[in-house]
Amino acid sequence: MFDVDTDRTLVAAADLVNTSDGLRSATPGLDQLTTVTQLKEYLSARDPAMQWPVSGADRTQLEKVRDLREKVQRIWSAAPIESDAPVQVLNELLTGVGLRVARGSDGDYRAEPVPASKELVDVMTASVATAIQHLVVRDETARMRTCKGEGCDAVIIDLTRNRSRLFCDFGNCANRAHVRAYRARQAAHRKSFSTGADTASAAGHPVRHVGSHADTLESPRLVKPSAAEKAAQIEVPTSQSAVAAKEFRDRMRDELMEKREKKSAKKLKKDKKKAKK
Ligand SMILES: [Zn+2]
């Protein structure tokens, strides 16, 4: 979405926050950053190109990384950022971080953070703070979100072009939400059937040809939306093309869901037959 280094660091920052205890896809999770081994595990899961020194992990660094995590979490929970308090936290992290121009891992020149020292926590802080700074100055902090899944407080970084990511990768948050939405649509459909109303036209949504790359057809926006408005837009598709895209996705999911239900019903029948034998 941005550049490879920034994207990678933002993912690492979200992963860091998600090592905290909390609900992950309706399952309680323990703090995953309480031992040096766990810190090493977290670091080993990073792309080697990030060059976060795994060998630097020790008890002292663990405590400092936990402190970094807490600060990043504070910034994340304040997103979309529109006040100075989270920016102040970010500036604390940026203290002592320098800047130089270097080639990124894709070969392009860009501003690269120079950490205050070679200590693990300083290296991590410099890249995480710089990546978040990138979002703040571009008014893109609405991309720092919390999963929309029920009973889930995992954070996510949305690096999609059309800001469409809503769920984490921890469990089945997206699937559970789709099942709920499917049931709701089925119920609404039955209701509209009995009253004779057409849901699509009643909602003012013209039914469009399905399968076109609707996302690319969005009309140019004249007024720049605020970060909060951007976040709100994620929930409700505004343009016709976005509505069409959403309808298309919903229909695909419904078809998939119907297939699954039929399949499990068939299996149930089969199992019953078997039981009888
Ligand atoms: Zn989730």
Residues whose N, C-alpha, C, O or C-beta is under 5 A from the ligand:
A	BS01	ZN	S25 C147 G149 C152 A154 C168 C173
